[in-house]
Amino acid sequence: MAANGSIVLSRKQKIVSSLCKHLSLDPKILLDDVMEKDIKSLYFNVRKSSGASLDDNHEVMKWIELAESLPLDFKSCSGVLNKLDDELALKSVLLGNGLKPSEVDVIVFSVLHPLLSKEDFGELFEKILLEKAKFKPQLEGAKNPVKVDVDSDAKKTLQSAKNADKLDADLNLKKSDTGIKATGVKEAAQEKKKSSETEAVEKDKEISVSLLNIQVGVIRKAWKHPSADSLLVEEIDIGDAKLRQVVSGLAKYYSPDELTNRRVVLITNVKPGKLRDVMSEGLVLCASNEDHTIVEPLFPPEEAKLGERVSFAGIDGKPEDVLNPKKKHLEKITPHLFTDDKGVATFKGIPFMTSCGPCTSAIPKASIK
């Protein structure tokens, strides 16, 4: 029991020290009486000392409770480690902005670090043997070991080379016309190859998802289209001063009340136009099963900022100001949009990412339009 008490005290001291370092505070003023306080109280004390507001939202409390309940020995932690592994499969931090860890990440890591650092993983992984390349450096000032022998036949060899050059010159005169023709054929082939490569690059540009301006929004209001039973009209907030009006074919799947205050992702650079006399200024992206009996707007993370642009790892490029309908960009891109077997929205397998994680759907292996 005394040993356990020592471990608990060390754990709490490490949490306070790590949080203070993360927030640039002096830990000395906060390390008194840590044994009598739980992790939640320690977290609030440190935030209060840093001048930050007390953050007690559900996600924060969930991870603090996990840290509080973590067993004191490594062998009992497998369930918790599996949960963390699942949580971090699609993002870099537990609760933070992109790659920047939060206080919650610091707390969980502080609790896990002593357990993992003491565990011997040496027998769990196969050793990889590397053979170093042998290299003998040449000493400065050393003479070149290669010797060039000049024998009595050198002059004869030189004369033979001159005769061969003269013969080649005579042959080249006879073949000059043929050479010109061959050069022309070769240049034509190179030009054709270059043209094919240019066409391939242009084709890749036409189906690049970077042409689309996909943003996070929330539906503030929805109502039935006045002259089309299959359509709904939504007013969507993407962080601009003016709400964006969008017409969607969702009336068969949702009532206006079910969509109100729902977060969505939408393409905002489609050309505005009227659908049955009602102006539409965007396209809400939805996942649907194979026979289109189930349709669902994609979910962005709750913490994602309104108006934030969805990105795709490894794909750079500025979106078009307004998509040109004549180029049919959407028709070329949407066949490559789908959800994977975990419901993560992707373009050619690359996730729709926000600073707070990927966009998802409850429908796995679904098409997205």
Salt bridges, closest charged atoms under 4 A:
GLU59 OE1 - LYS62 NZ 3.41
GLU87 OE2 - LYS91 NZ 2.94
GLU103 OE2 - ARG47 NH1 2.93
GLU202 OE2 - LYS205 NZ 3.89
GLU206 OE1 - LYS332 NZ 2.72
ASP237 OD2 - ARG220 NH2 3.06
GLU281 OE1 - LYS242 NZ 3.96
